[in-house]
Amino acid sequence: MPIADPIEREIAARYLLKYKVCRNCGAKAPLSAVKCRRCHSKNLRLKKQELRR
Ligand SMILES: [Zn+2]
């Protein structure tokens, strides 16, 4: 379901996109994380900042 309201889109994006992803095992980690919880790798990337429906 696409979100029409730009304000709601921003709120949704905040929850859906603001996290890091481990390049090693693919686990989600918080923005503030330095290393992965699951495999302890420091190879984290930001989730791609693009909202798709
Ligand atoms: Zn990991």
PDB file of the backbone (N, CA, C, O) and the ligand in Angstrom, with CONECT records:
HET     ZN  A 101       1
ATOM      1  N   MET A   1       0.848  -1.197   0.000  1.00  0.00           N
ATOM      2  CA  MET A   1       0.000   0.000   0.000  1.00  0.00           C
ATOM      3  C   MET A   1       0.878   1.240   0.000  1.00  0.00           C
ATOM      4  O   MET A   1       1.606   1.470   0.966  1.00  0.00           O
ATOM      5  N   PRO A   2       0.832   2.044  -1.054  1.00  0.00           N
ATOM      6  CA  PRO A   2       1.653   3.257  -1.077  1.00  0.00           C
ATOM      7  C   PRO A   2       1.136   4.307  -0.103  1.00  0.00           C
ATOM      8  O   PRO A   2      -0.065   4.415   0.141  1.00  0.00           O
ATOM      9  N   ILE A   3       2.060   5.071   0.442  1.00  0.00           N
ATOM     10  CA  ILE A   3       1.678   6.137   1.371  1.00  0.00           C
ATOM     11  C   ILE A   3       1.692   7.453   0.599  1.00  0.00           C
ATOM     12  O   ILE A   3       2.714   7.826   0.023  1.00  0.00           O
ATOM     13  N   ALA A   4       0.549   8.162   0.585  1.00  0.00           N
ATOM     14  CA  ALA A   4       0.448   9.376  -0.204  1.00  0.00           C
ATOM     15  C   ALA A   4       0.981  10.599   0.551  1.00  0.00           C
ATOM     16  O   ALA A   4       1.678  11.439  -0.018  1.00  0.00           O
ATOM     17  N   ASP A   5       0.647  10.681   1.822  1.00  0.00           N
ATOM     18  CA  ASP A   5       1.002  11.847   2.623  1.00  0.00           C
ATOM     19  C   ASP A   5       2.521  11.922   2.842  1.00  0.00           C
ATOM     20  O   ASP A   5       3.102  10.993   3.402  1.00  0.00           O
ATOM     21  N   PRO A   6       3.170  13.011   2.409  1.00  0.00           N
ATOM     22  CA  PRO A   6       4.628  13.106   2.551  1.00  0.00           C
ATOM     23  C   PRO A   6       5.107  13.069   3.993  1.00  0.00           C
ATOM     24  O   PRO A   6       6.210  12.597   4.268  1.00  0.00           O
ATOM     25  N   ILE A   7       4.291  13.559   4.913  1.00  0.00           N
ATOM     26  CA  ILE A   7       4.701  13.532   6.324  1.00  0.00           C
ATOM     27  C   ILE A   7       4.679  12.101   6.850  1.00  0.00           C
ATOM     28  O   ILE A   7       5.587  11.662   7.556  1.00  0.00           O
ATOM     29  N   GLU A   8       3.626  11.396   6.490  1.00  0.00           N
ATOM     30  CA  GLU A   8       3.562   9.994   6.904  1.00  0.00           C
ATOM     31  C   GLU A   8       4.676   9.169   6.273  1.00  0.00           C
ATOM     32  O   GLU A   8       5.222   8.256   6.893  1.00  0.00           O
ATOM     33  N   ARG A   9       5.002   9.506   5.035  1.00  0.00           N
ATOM     34  CA  ARG A   9       6.115   8.822   4.364  1.00  0.00           C
ATOM     35  C   ARG A   9       7.402   8.985   5.153  1.00  0.00           C
ATOM     36  O   ARG A   9       8.179   8.044   5.319  1.00  0.00           O
ATOM     37  N   GLU A  10       7.605  10.201   5.634  1.00  0.00           N
ATOM     38  CA  GLU A  10       8.844  10.470   6.358  1.00  0.00           C
ATOM     39  C   GLU A  10       8.901   9.684   7.666  1.00  0.00           C
ATOM     40  O   GLU A  10       9.941   9.155   8.057  1.00  0.00           O
ATOM     41  N   ILE A  11       7.739   9.628   8.327  1.00  0.00           N
ATOM     42  CA  ILE A  11       7.681   8.879   9.574  1.00  0.00           C
ATOM     43  C   ILE A  11       7.928   7.391   9.309  1.00  0.00           C
ATOM     44  O   ILE A  11       8.670   6.732  10.037  1.00  0.00           O
ATOM     45  N   ALA A  12       7.301   6.885   8.268  1.00  0.00           N
ATOM     46  CA  ALA A  12       7.482   5.479   7.925  1.00  0.00           C
ATOM     47  C   ALA A  12       8.942   5.202   7.565  1.00  0.00           C
ATOM     48  O   ALA A  12       9.510   4.190   7.975  1.00  0.00           O
ATOM     49  N   ALA A  13       9.543   6.113   6.793  1.00  0.00           N
ATOM     50  CA  ALA A  13      10.932   5.933   6.382  1.00  0.00           C
ATOM     51  C   ALA A  13      11.845   5.905   7.595  1.00  0.00           C
ATOM     52  O   ALA A  13      12.825   5.160   7.632  1.00  0.00           O
ATOM     53  N   ARG A  14      11.517   6.724   8.590  1.00  0.00           N
ATOM     54  CA  ARG A  14      12.341   6.769   9.788  1.00  0.00           C
ATOM     55  C   ARG A  14      12.388   5.387  10.457  1.00  0.00           C
ATOM     56  O   ARG A  14      13.434   4.932  10.919  1.00  0.00           O
ATOM     57  N   TYR A  15      11.227   4.747  10.490  1.00  0.00           N
ATOM     58  CA  TYR A  15      11.189   3.442  11.147  1.00  0.00           C
ATOM     59  C   TYR A  15      11.732   2.333  10.266  1.00  0.00           C
ATOM     60  O   TYR A  15      12.340   1.383  10.760  1.00  0.00           O
ATOM     61  N   LEU A  16      11.516   2.449   8.973  1.00  0.00           N
ATOM     62  CA  LEU A  16      11.853   1.327   8.095  1.00  0.00           C
ATOM     63  C   LEU A  16      13.289   1.363   7.580  1.00  0.00           C
ATOM     64  O   LEU A  16      13.865   0.323   7.260  1.00  0.00           O
ATOM     65  N   LEU A  17      13.861   2.557   7.500  1.00  0.00           N
ATOM     66  CA  LEU A  17      15.133   2.670   6.785  1.00  0.00           C
ATOM     67  C   LEU A  17      16.316   3.062   7.649  1.00  0.00           C
ATOM     68  O   LEU A  17      17.464   2.956   7.217  1.00  0.00           O
ATOM     69  N   LYS A  18      16.047   3.512   8.864  1.00  0.00           N
ATOM     70  CA  LYS A  18      17.162   4.027   9.662  1.00  0.00           C
ATOM     71  C   LYS A  18      17.785   2.922  10.493  1.00  0.00           C
ATOM     72  O   LYS A  18      17.639   2.892  11.715  1.00  0.00           O
ATOM     73  N   TYR A  19      18.460   2.044   9.846  1.00  0.00           N
ATOM     74  CA  TYR A  19      19.209   1.037  10.582  1.00  0.00           C
ATOM     75  C   TYR A  19      20.377   0.570   9.730  1.00  0.00           C
ATOM     76  O   TYR A  19      20.469   0.892   8.546  1.00  0.00           O
ATOM     77  N   LYS A  20      21.238  -0.170  10.330  1.00  0.00           N
ATOM     78  CA  LYS A  20      22.382  -0.697   9.599  1.00  0.00           C
ATOM     79  C   LYS A  20      22.185  -2.168   9.304  1.00  0.00           C
ATOM     80  O   LYS A  20      21.440  -2.865   9.993  1.00  0.00           O
ATOM     81  N   VAL A  21      22.853  -2.619   8.288  1.00  0.00           N
ATOM     82  CA  VAL A  21      22.775  -4.028   7.906  1.00  0.00           C
ATOM     83  C   VAL A  21      24.190  -4.597   7.886  1.00  0.00           C
ATOM     84  O   VAL A  21      25.117  -3.976   7.366  1.00  0.00           O
ATOM     85  N   CYS A  22      24.335  -5.764   8.450  1.00  0.00           N
ATOM     86  CA  CYS A  22      25.646  -6.413   8.467  1.00  0.00           C
ATOM     87  C   CYS A  22      25.961  -6.971   7.084  1.00  0.00           C
ATOM     88  O   CYS A  22      25.160  -7.700   6.501  1.00  0.00           O
ATOM     89  N   ARG A  23      27.149  -6.616   6.561  1.00  0.00           N
ATOM     90  CA  ARG A  23      27.526  -7.138   5.241  1.00  0.00           C
ATOM     91  C   ARG A  23      27.916  -8.607   5.334  1.00  0.00           C
ATOM     92  O   ARG A  23      27.946  -9.320   4.331  1.00  0.00           O
ATOM     93  N   ASN A  24      28.205  -9.033   6.512  1.00  0.00           N
ATOM     94  CA  ASN A  24      28.683 -10.398   6.699  1.00  0.00           C
ATOM     95  C   ASN A  24      27.527 -11.400   6.797  1.00  0.00           C
ATOM     96  O   ASN A  24      27.518 -12.418   6.104  1.00  0.00           O
ATOM     97  N   CYS A  25      26.539 -11.097   7.677  1.00  0.00           N
ATOM     98  CA  CYS A  25      25.468 -12.066   7.890  1.00  0.00           C
ATOM     99  C   CYS A  25      24.092 -11.496   7.571  1.00  0.00           C
ATOM    100  O   CYS A  25      23.111 -12.239   7.581  1.00  0.00           O
ATOM    101  N   GLY A  26      23.988 -10.190   7.285  1.00  0.00           N
ATOM    102  CA  GLY A  26      22.714  -9.609   6.895  1.00  0.00           C
ATOM    103  C   GLY A  26      21.804  -9.237   8.043  1.00  0.00           C
ATOM    104  O   GLY A  26      20.658  -8.853   7.808  1.00  0.00           O
ATOM    105  N   ALA A  27      22.269  -9.337   9.269  1.00  0.00           N
ATOM    106  CA  ALA A  27      21.447  -8.992  10.423  1.00  0.00           C
ATOM    107  C   ALA A  27      21.251  -7.483  10.489  1.00  0.00           C
ATOM    108  O   ALA A  27      22.094  -6.712  10.030  1.00  0.00           O
ATOM    109  N   LYS A  28      20.111  -7.068  11.074  1.00  0.00           N
ATOM    110  CA  LYS A  28      19.860  -5.651  11.293  1.00  0.00           C
ATOM    111  C   LYS A  28      20.535  -5.226  12.583  1.00  0.00           C
ATOM    112  O   LYS A  28      20.593  -5.980  13.554  1.00  0.00           O
ATOM    113  N   ALA A  29      21.048  -3.991  12.571  1.00  0.00           N
ATOM    114  CA  ALA A  29      21.663  -3.436  13.766  1.00  0.00           C
ATOM    115  C   ALA A  29      21.223  -1.989  13.887  1.00  0.00           C
ATOM    116  O   ALA A  29      20.925  -1.358  12.873  1.00  0.00           O
ATOM    117  N   PRO A  30      21.171  -1.439  15.106  1.00  0.00           N
ATOM    118  CA  PRO A  30      20.784  -0.035  15.244  1.00  0.00           C
ATOM    119  C   PRO A  30      21.799   0.895  14.609  1.00  0.00           C
ATOM    120  O   PRO A  30      22.953   0.529  14.388  1.00  0.00           O
ATOM    121  N   LEU A  31      21.340   2.120  14.318  1.00  0.00           N
ATOM    122  CA  LEU A  31      22.203   3.126  13.687  1.00  0.00           C
ATOM    123  C   LEU A  31      23.495   3.340  14.461  1.00  0.00           C
ATOM    124  O   LEU A  31      24.553   3.585  13.882  1.00  0.00           O
ATOM    125  N   SER A  32      23.387   3.243  15.777  1.00  0.00           N
ATOM    126  CA  SER A  32      24.535   3.555  16.623  1.00  0.00           C
ATOM    127  C   SER A  32      25.488   2.374  16.766  1.00  0.00           C
ATOM    128  O   SER A  32      26.553   2.505  17.369  1.00  0.00           O
ATOM    129  N   ALA A  33      25.115   1.235  16.222  1.00  0.00           N
ATOM    130  CA  ALA A  33      25.929   0.043  16.403  1.00  0.00           C
ATOM    131  C   ALA A  33      27.283   0.179  15.713  1.00  0.00           C
ATOM    132  O   ALA A  33      27.383   0.759  14.632  1.00  0.00           O
ATOM    133  N   VAL A  34      28.298  -0.349  16.330  1.00  0.00           N
ATOM    134  CA  VAL A  34      29.621  -0.349  15.721  1.00  0.00           C
ATOM    135  C   VAL A  34      29.913  -1.724  15.139  1.00  0.00           C
ATOM    136  O   VAL A  34      30.553  -1.857  14.096  1.00  0.00           O
ATOM    137  N   LYS A  35      29.428  -2.743  15.839  1.00  0.00           N
ATOM    138  CA  LYS A  35      29.616  -4.082  15.286  1.00  0.00           C
ATOM    139  C   LYS A  35      28.349  -4.912  15.382  1.00  0.00           C
ATOM    140  O   LYS A  35      27.432  -4.600  16.141  1.00  0.00           O
ATOM    141  N   CYS A  36      28.322  -5.961  14.603  1.00  0.00           N
ATOM    142  CA  CYS A  36      27.144  -6.805  14.512  1.00  0.00           C
ATOM    143  C   CYS A  36      26.938  -7.614  15.777  1.00  0.00           C
ATOM    144  O   CYS A  36      27.881  -8.144  16.364  1.00  0.00           O
ATOM    145  N   ARG A  37      25.671  -7.695  16.186  1.00  0.00           N
ATOM    146  CA  ARG A  37      25.305  -8.471  17.361  1.00  0.00           C
ATOM    147  C   ARG A  37      25.473  -9.969  17.135  1.00  0.00           C
ATOM    148  O   ARG A  37      25.782 -10.726  18.056  1.00  0.00           O
ATOM    149  N   ARG A  38      25.269 -10.365  15.922  1.00  0.00           N
ATOM    150  CA  ARG A  38      25.187 -11.794  15.652  1.00  0.00           C
ATOM    151  C   ARG A  38      26.563 -12.398  15.376  1.00  0.00           C
ATOM    152  O   ARG A  38      26.921 -13.433  15.938  1.00  0.00           O
ATOM    153  N   CYS A  39      27.335 -11.733  14.497  1.00  0.00           N
ATOM    154  CA  CYS A  39      28.617 -12.321  14.124  1.00  0.00           C
ATOM    155  C   CYS A  39      29.795 -11.459  14.581  1.00  0.00           C
ATOM    156  O   CYS A  39      30.948 -11.806  14.325  1.00  0.00           O
ATOM    157  N   HIS A  40      29.518 -10.340  15.254  1.00  0.00           N
ATOM    158  CA  HIS A  40      30.550  -9.467  15.814  1.00  0.00           C
ATOM    159  C   HIS A  40      31.453  -8.866  14.747  1.00  0.00           C
ATOM    160  O   HIS A  40      32.543  -8.384  15.054  1.00  0.00           O
ATOM    161  N   SER A  41      31.013  -8.892  13.514  1.00  0.00           N
ATOM    162  CA  SER A  41      31.797  -8.254  12.466  1.00  0.00           C
ATOM    163  C   SER A  41      31.591  -6.745  12.522  1.00  0.00           C
ATOM    164  O   SER A  41      30.527  -6.275  12.925  1.00  0.00           O
ATOM    165  N   LYS A  42      32.601  -5.994  12.120  1.00  0.00           N
ATOM    166  CA  LYS A  42      32.443  -4.537  12.076  1.00  0.00           C
ATOM    167  C   LYS A  42      32.062  -4.085  10.678  1.00  0.00           C
ATOM    168  O   LYS A  42      32.059  -2.890  10.382  1.00  0.00           O
ATOM    169  N   ASN A  43      31.750  -5.018   9.843  1.00  0.00           N
ATOM    170  CA  ASN A  43      31.432  -4.735   8.448  1.00  0.00           C
ATOM    171  C   ASN A  43      29.939  -4.401   8.303  1.00  0.00           C
ATOM    172  O   ASN A  43      29.163  -5.188   7.762  1.00  0.00           O
ATOM    173  N   LEU A  44      29.557  -3.210   8.801  1.00  0.00           N
ATOM    174  CA  LEU A  44      28.167  -2.790   8.736  1.00  0.00           C
ATOM    175  C   LEU A  44      28.005  -1.714   7.673  1.00  0.00           C
ATOM    176  O   LEU A  44      28.915  -0.928   7.409  1.00  0.00           O
ATOM    177  N   ARG A  45      26.819  -1.702   7.070  1.00  0.00           N
ATOM    178  CA  ARG A  45      26.508  -0.616   6.147  1.00  0.00           C
ATOM    179  C   ARG A  45      25.158  -0.044   6.548  1.00  0.00           C
ATOM    180  O   ARG A  45      24.371  -0.697   7.233  1.00  0.00           O
ATOM    181  N   LEU A  46      24.899   1.198   6.107  1.00  0.00           N
ATOM    182  CA  LEU A  46      23.577   1.772   6.323  1.00  0.00           C
ATOM    183  C   LEU A  46      22.591   1.129   5.366  1.00  0.00           C
ATOM    184  O   LEU A  46      22.921   0.817   4.222  1.00  0.00           O
ATOM    185  N   LYS A  47      21.390   0.941   5.849  1.00  0.00           N
ATOM    186  CA  LYS A  47      20.315   0.507   4.955  1.00  0.00           C
ATOM    187  C   LYS A  47      20.163   1.561   3.871  1.00  0.00           C
ATOM    188  O   LYS A  47      20.200   2.759   4.150  1.00  0.00           O
ATOM    189  N   LYS A  48      19.993   1.113   2.647  1.00  0.00           N
ATOM    190  CA  LYS A  48      19.808   2.043   1.544  1.00  0.00           C
ATOM    191  C   LYS A  48      18.633   2.974   1.819  1.00  0.00           C
ATOM    192  O   LYS A  48      17.529   2.518   2.117  1.00  0.00           O
ATOM    193  N   GLN A  49      18.871   4.267   1.721  1.00  0.00           N
ATOM    194  CA  GLN A  49      17.872   5.259   2.114  1.00  0.00           C
ATOM    195  C   GLN A  49      16.893   5.526   0.974  1.00  0.00           C
ATOM    196  O   GLN A  49      16.915   6.589   0.354  1.00  0.00           O
ATOM    197  N   GLU A  50      16.061   4.572   0.717  1.00  0.00           N
ATOM    198  CA  GLU A  50      15.122   4.713  -0.376  1.00  0.00           C
ATOM    199  C   GLU A  50      13.847   3.977   0.006  1.00  0.00           C
ATOM    200  O   GLU A  50      13.887   2.787   0.319  1.00  0.00           O
ATOM    201  N   LEU A  51      12.728   4.668  -0.017  1.00  0.00           N
ATOM    202  CA  LEU A  51      11.481   4.047   0.419  1.00  0.00           C
ATOM    203  C   LEU A  51      10.728   3.523  -0.782  1.00  0.00           C
ATOM    204  O   LEU A  51      10.358   4.273  -1.685  1.00  0.00           O
ATOM    205  N   ARG A  52      10.512   2.243  -0.775  1.00  0.00           N
ATOM    206  CA  ARG A  52       9.702   1.643  -1.831  1.00  0.00           C
ATOM    207  C   ARG A  52       8.407   1.166  -1.241  1.00  0.00           C
ATOM    208  O   ARG A  52       8.326   0.903  -0.041  1.00  0.00           O
ATOM    209  N   ARG A  53       7.394   1.050  -2.065  1.00  0.00           N
ATOM    210  CA  ARG A  53       6.125   0.640  -1.514  1.00  0.00           C
ATOM    211  C   ARG A  53       5.973  -0.865  -1.456  1.00  0.00           C
ATOM    212  O   ARG A  53       4.941  -1.365  -1.009  1.00  0.00           O
TER     213      ARG A  53
HETATM  214 ZN    ZN A 101      26.763  -9.950  11.219  1.00  0.00          ZN2+
END
